[in-house]
């Protein structure tokens, strides 16, 4: 089944031309996007931090059927 998750950009540590991302389980930071942690919407509701110091970017994890070009999701 396809799933929507989020990667979280730390605005305090990011620079104009270099984004910094939260790692998995909020265990530090990385400037390599593929190493960014994947967070559910529920997990984001529980995130600490000052208002406006991070932003969540949506990311779709596609199921095998969608990766193969079919319209229906695996269920």
N, C-alpha and C positions, 0 to 999 in steps of 0.2 A: 504494500500500500504506500502511496506517495505520502510524504510527511513534510510539513512546513516547520522549519526550525529557524533560529536566528544566530548570527555571529555578532558579537558586541565590540564596537570600536570605542576605545578609551580616548576621549577628546582631550583630556589633560596631557596625555603623553604623545598624542599624534602631532605631526607637524604638517605644514602646507602640502608637501609632496610625499609624505610618508605616514600611512595609517598604522596605528598600533592597536592590536586586538587582544581581548581577554583569552587566555588559554582555557582548556577544559577545567571544570569545577572551580573557576575563578582562581586558578593556581598560577598567578603571574601573568605576564604579557608576552606577546610576540609581534614582530613586524612582518611575519610571513603568514599571509592570509589562509593558506591551506592548513596551518597549524592552529588556527583559531578554534576555540571550543564551540560546540553546537548546543544551543540552549532552547528549551521549549518555552512557549508563552507563559506557562505556569511558573517556570523557574525565573523568568524575568520579573514577574510580580514580586518575587521574594528577594530581588537584588538590592543590595545596599548601595549607597553612594549619594552624592549631592545631586540635586536636580540639575540636569543639563551637562553633567560631566561624562556621560556616555550615551551612545546611540546604538540601537539594535537594527541590524540589516537583515531582512528576510532572505531565506535560502530554502529552496525546495530540494528535498532528497527524493529522487525518482525511483519508483519500483522497477523491477525488471521488465514488465510489460511496456511501460512508458519508454524505457531506454531502448526497447526494440521497435518503437514507433507506433505501437498500438494505442488506441484511444482509451481503453478501459484499464483501470488499475488492478494489480494483483490484490486479491483479498483473501 
